[in-house]
Amino acid sequence: MVDSFGDSLDRALEGAFTRRIPRSAQAQMKYLVKQLRGTRAAAQVLGISQRTVERYVAGTLKRPRPELRGRMEREVRKRWQPQVRARARQKAASTDGLVVSTRARFGFTAAPGTTDDARTRDITQALPPVYADRLFTAREQGAGEQQLQRIAAEGLAQMYFRANNTRADGLGVEFTDVEHIEIEL
């Protein structure tokens, strides 16, 4: 399974967590009920009955099915330590930037007579804060994978291929067939 840009951005922010997420099904369900302000809302988010949520909170149900366990963990991770997540995002978007490690196919549009054949490359490149800000803002506004991929391609084109616009002026970079993507703060 190929990682998505959105998931990789979320994992990067999760790296800033100062505490682990709740481990047990009961603790996760209690957290979701508290965050969503009620068992009915938690049940709707998880796609289960309100009574099932109540049983997990009470501790009478302890071992959820694997797909429910995955949904519970995803929903808890989305809401866990929002202030820590916001600080990490702000720091990346204002001073630190982020590091993108990817294995993908890169092709070029350049002057006639140059090699523009696409080929798979492994690239690890630090991107400046402006690209971190654009990626996180686009993610928050519900941008799709293609849009996030375009923003990352612009950043990689500027910093890796054009060396922060000191060479290869006008080189256009195509970023396709992403096999692996990892983003770190």
C-alpha angles and dihedrals in degrees: 000000000000116000116240124229091237093053091047091052090050092050090050090056091045088059087070094059113124095200134037119253116255110284107202124071090237093053092046092049092048089051092050092047090051094046095045093041099237149020094260093059091046090051092051093049092049096040095237135111123280089238091057090053090051091051092053091048091050091048097239090117114049111161116054123199112268094255092049091046089054093049092048092050092047092050092047091048090051091057102032118119098345094180093052089047091049093050092050091049092048093049092050092046096047110032118353107043118195142269121240119200113186145159108207144131114272124192131175142218110207144136117319115274096035126112110263100160111135117241137171115262137179108224132178111183136163112231122205122249093263090067092044089053093047092049095048093044092049090048092051091049091055099256116176128240093265093057093047089048091053092052091049090047090054091051094047091046092053099041104031109026100029095032093232090318095304094117142016093038112200095016110151117207127208115203113195144142095039108200097174136007128180125172123195131185 
